[in-house]
Structures are given as C-alpha cells and as structure tokens.
Amino acid sequence: MRLLVQPGDGVAPLVDAINGAKSRVEIVIFRFDRAEIEKALANAAARGVFVHALIAYTNRGGERNLRKLEMRLLAAGITVARTSDDLARYHYKFLVVDRRELFLLSFNFTHLDIDHSRSFGLITTNPKLVGEAVKLFEADTKRQPYVAGLPAFVVSPVNARKQLTAFLQGAKKELLIYDPEISDPAMLRLLGARAQARVDIRVIGRVSRGGSTLAVRKLSIMRLHTRTIIRDGAQAFIGSQSLREMELGSRREVGIIFRDKKIVSTLIKNFQADWEAIQRAGEQPVQQVAPQDEAAQLAKVAKRVAKAITKDLPPVAPVLRVLVRAL
C-alpha cells in the first residue's frame, strides 16, 4: 500500500499507472479538468486497452463540463457510463488498473484538488480491496444495487455509518481528523462521548455546534479537501465522505479503513505539520461548545441583549400619550 499526498505528489502517479495499463482501466469521475489524464486514457484506448469511465450524472455547477468530457472520451474510443440519479450525488473517485491496482482518492481529477488542496490517496494491490472496488464499479455502471462485502471498504450509504461509528468508538487515546464539515448529530454525540472518555480529539476543518468540546482549527494555509481520520496512531480512514448526515446516508461515497505503520506515520506527520502551521499563521484552536454550555451561553447573551435594548429604548408611556393626543 502506498500513500499519495497532495499537494506534492501531483498527477504523475495517476498518469504513469494509466500509461502502464496492459488490459483495462476503470475510472470514476466526479470533477475533471486534467488534460494529462485525459490524454493518457485516450492513448490507452488507442493501444487496445479497454477503458471504461463512470461519470457522475451531476455535480455543483459543472454538468456542462461533464457532458463535454463524455463526448470527448467517447470520440477517443472510451466506453462511458453515467451514474444513476437515485442518490443526491455520486461523489467518489477512484481508478482501477488491470483489476490489480486500486487508486482510492479523496481528491478529484482537477488542478484545484491536486495542486492546491490538502488531500490524500491510497494505492493498493490488496486483492480483496481491488475486488470490492470492481464490484462497486460494476454495480454502479449497471445501475444495480451494491451489497457490501468487506468491512474495510466503506461505502455510503450502504455501510459507511456502521463502519465509521465502530471505527470512532474503538478510539482509546487519540483521534486526528481532517474533515471539511462534521455535522452529523449521531457522530457529534459519539465524538463527545469519546472526548469525555479522555480521548484526545483534534480536528482540522470545521465542526458544527452541538458537539462536545473539541479542539478545531481551520486549514487557513491551503484549501482542505480530504476526509481522513487517524486512530490511536495505528489505524486510519481515508475516503470521500465527511461525517455529515448527507454524505453518510444520501450520497455515494467511498473510503478505506486500513493498518499500515508507514502510511499512518506519514499521515500523523502531515497532520501535526498542518496543525502547527495553522498556529504559526495566527489561527487559534476553536473550542466547540458542549450542548449544555451552549444553552447557558445563549441565555446569558439573550439577557445582555434584552438589557441593552431596554436601556436604549425611550419610556413607553410618553410615546403612548403623544399618540393619543395625535388622535
């Protein structure tokens, strides 16, 4: 298993993998603007490799570009399928080469994600993970139900909530989390429970109100796109789903839970470096307010506002006398 770190590793590993394909390439696309990858796919098809692209039926603001991409790929001899519209989004992205190597990505095939955003990708030749990715690809291209067959292969909305809940519940000492938005109520309660159990939880990203006290920092030094969780320094999750209700229950998202000492160590180093860089840039940790504390604080604020308004308003009686006289 290998790790891709963006920005840094760039697009070359993806292009090289496609250029090295012998028999087939299967790719899932949500957003796409990398001419290098498009050229590599077209060249692969030209030399007799079966190239099959599954393209999202929609994304925010980019449907026209997706349809243009479809036409160009078809013209290059590539087989193209479009995802169903039964889910709110088909947001996952991966690449399978010769059904032997899987690139599971938390970034899109775009300049913004690869060159300017913190994101990660996994490369694995594990037969079970590759086989499960192929099974999902075939189910989604044929618009048939996917049945999860591997707990480590996390698919929304099929088994993501169950597997990520178990993953978080298993934390004993530490959770390091990259997530653009944690807002799912059940996940917030779970993180609160782990924090109360003295698990050190740090988040780079955003956590909505309602969670227990967590140390949160916004990634101000670059754009954040990855969804990554590192548990107890030994196990990690990388995928496309945030801990949001929609991404767990209404969208197609994919991730992998894995153990790999070297990769987990690299993820920890990246997290610590980003955490410290944010601090040097002047961004301080935001302590999320626990529900009971939040209610108390809101009550205090309401009292202060009411007192200020009462103090600034003129007495009511004189105003009423003026109105009566006017009548």
N, C-alpha and C positions, 0 to 999 in steps of 0.2 A: 504494500500500500504506500502511495506517495501523496504528498500534500502540495497543492498549488496555493500560493499566497499572492493576493492582488491588493494594491498594485505591486508589481515586482516581477512575477514570473511571466506576465504578458500572455500574448496569444500564441506564441511559438509552440508550446507543448500540444495544443489542440491541432494546429496545422500539421505538425510533424506526425501526429497519430493518424490523421486522415490520409496524409501522403503515404504512410506505411501500410495502409489497409490492403489486404490481399483479396478478400471476397465480398465483404459487405460493411456498410456504415449505416447506423441508425441514429438519428439526431432529433431531439425535441427542442423546439424553438418557441420562446415567448416574445423576446425582443432580439433584433438582429440588425447590425449595420457594419459588420466586419467583412470587408471585401476579400481579405486574405483567406478567411474560412470559406466564403462562397466560391472562390477560385479553386481551393483545394477540393471541395465537394464536386465541382464540375469536372475537374481533372480526373478525379477518382472514377466518376461515371464514364468518362471518355475512355479510360483504360479497361473498362469491363467490370468494375466493382459495382455491386448493387447498392445504390444509395437511396435510403428511404427517410424522408423528412416528415415529421409530425409537427404541424404549425398550429399555434393557438388560434382559435376562431376569433378571439378579440383580445385586445389589451387597451389600456387607457390612452386614447388619442393616437394610436398607431395602426389602426386597422388597414388604412390605405397602404401603408408601407408593407404590412404583412401580405396583402393581396399581390402587390408588385413583386415581392420576393417569391411568392408561389409561382407566378408566371415565369420568372427568370429561371427558377430551378427546374420547372417542367421543360422549358426550352433547352436546358442543358442535359436532358435525359434522366433527370432525377424523379423518382416516384414520390409524390407528395400527397399527404393526407391532412385533413383539417380536424381538430378536436371537436367533440360534441359541444353543445351549448347547454348541457344539463346541469353544469356547475357554474358558479359565479365566475370563476377563472380557471384556466389550466396554466398554472404559473411555474411549473417545474421545468428544469432544463438539464439534459444530460446527453452524453454521446457514448455510443457503444461501437467498438471497432472489432470486426470479425467475430463478434459474440464471445470474445475472450477478454476484452479490456473495457472497463466502465469508467467514464469520467462523470462523476456526480458533482454538480456545480451549484453553488449558491449565488453565482453571478450569471448575468445574461451575456449573450454574444455581442457585446456593444463596447464602444470606446469608453463610455462613461463608467461602466461597471468594471472593466478590465484595467483601464489606465488611471482611473481617478477615484476608485472606491475601495474601502476595506472589504475584502471578500475572500472566501476560501473555496477550494475544490478538492475532491478526493479522486485519486486514480487507483483502481483496484483490479486485480485479476482473480479475486476470490470467486470460484465457480458459482457458489450459492447466491452471492450478491449480483453477479452478472446475469445469472439465470432469472432472478427475480425482476431485474430491470427489463430484461427482454420480455418476460411475461406481462409486465405492466404496459410496455410499448405496444405489444400485440393487442392487448385488451383495448387500449385507448384508440389505436388506429382503426380497429374494427368496431369501435363503439359498443363493446361488450363489458359486462361487469368484471371488475378485478377483485380477486379473492386473495387477501394477504397470506403469504406462506412462510414468511421469515420475520421474526420479531425485530431483528436489527434493521430491516428495511422499512422505514417509517413512511407511510403513505396517508395523506389526507384525502378524503375524510374517513378512510377505511379503518386504520389502526393507530393514527397519529396521537389522538388524545390518550388512548390507553398506554401506549408505549412511552410517551413523553412524561405522563403522570408517574409511571413506575420509575422512570429514569430520575426524575427530580426527587421523588420520595426516597430513593436509595442514597441520597447525599448524606454523608456523615460529618464532613468537616468544611467543605468549600464548594461553591458554585460560582464560576466565572461565566458571565453571559454577555454575548453580543446579540442585541435584538432591537430593531428599529422601533418596535412598539409591543410592549407586554400589556395586554388589557383584558384578557380572558378572566372572568371572575373566579372560576374554579382554580385556574393556575395561580392567580394572585393570592388566593387563600392558601394554596399549597406552599407557595414561596414564603408566605407569612408564617406558616407552621414550621417550616424548616429553619427560618430565622429565629423563631422562639426556641427551637431546639439547639441553638447556638451554632448553626451552620453559617459560616461567613459567606455572605452573598454580595457580589459586586456586579453591577450591570453597566455596560457601555451601550447607550441607546436611550430609550425612553420607557418609563413605567407610568401608566395612568394612575390616578388617585384611586384608592381602595386597597392598595397593597400595604403590607406591614412595612416597618422601617427597613428600607434597603438603601445602600449607597449606590447612587446612579450618577453617571457622568455622560454628557452629550459628546459625541465624537466631533469636536469642532475643528480638528486638524485636517479632516478629509470627510468625504461622504461615506456613510455606513450603509452597506447592503447585505452583509452576511447575516445568517441566523446560526449561531454557534453556541453550544453550552459545554463547558469543561467541568467534569465532576470529580472532586477529590483527587485531582492531579493524575488520574489514571485512566479515565474513560471520557469520551467526547461524543457530541452530536453535531453534525454539520448538515444543513439542509436549506430548503427554501421557505419553510413555514415559521412565522413568528408565533409567539404564544398569544395569538389573537383568536377570538371566537370564530371569525370567518375563515381564517387560514387553517384552523383545525377541523372545522365542520362543514364548510361550504365551497372549498376550492380544492383543486388537485395540486398538492404539494408533495415533495419527496425529500427524504433525508436518510442518513445512515448513522446508527449508533455503533461505535467501534472502540476497540482497545488497540493501541499501538503506541508504545512508550516514546518513540522518537517523535511521532507526529504530535502527540499530546504535549510533549515538552516544547515543541515549536509553537504550538497554539498558545501555551501559557506565556512564553516569552513575548509573543506578539501582543497578547492582552496586557501584560504588565508594561510593555513599552508604550502602548497606546494610552493606558491609564495615566502613566507618568507624564507623557507628552501633553495630555489634556490639562493636567495640573500646571505644568510649566507655562501653558498658554493662558493660564488665568482662570480656567473653568474649575469651580469648586464642586465637590460632591453635593448632590441634591438629596436630602433625606426625605424619602417618601413618608407621608403621614399615615399612621395607622388609622382605621375607621373611627375608633372611639376618640382618638386625639383630634382627628379632622373635625368631627362634630363639635367638640368643645371649642376648637379654634374658630369655627364658623359662628358659633353662638357669641363668642367674645367680639368678633368683628361686627356682627349684626348689632350688638349693644352699642358699640362705639359709633357706628354709622347713625343709629337712631338718635343718640345723644347729640351728635353733631348737627343733625338736621333740625332737631327740636330747638337747639340753641340759636341757630341761624334764622329760623322762621319768625316772622312777626307774630305778636299775640293774635289769637283768632277773634276775640270779642270785638276789638276796634274795627277789624275788617268787616264783621257782620253788621255793625252799626252803620258803617258807610254804605253798605249795600241796601240796608232798609231805608235810609234816607233817600237813596237814589230812586227807590221805588215810589 
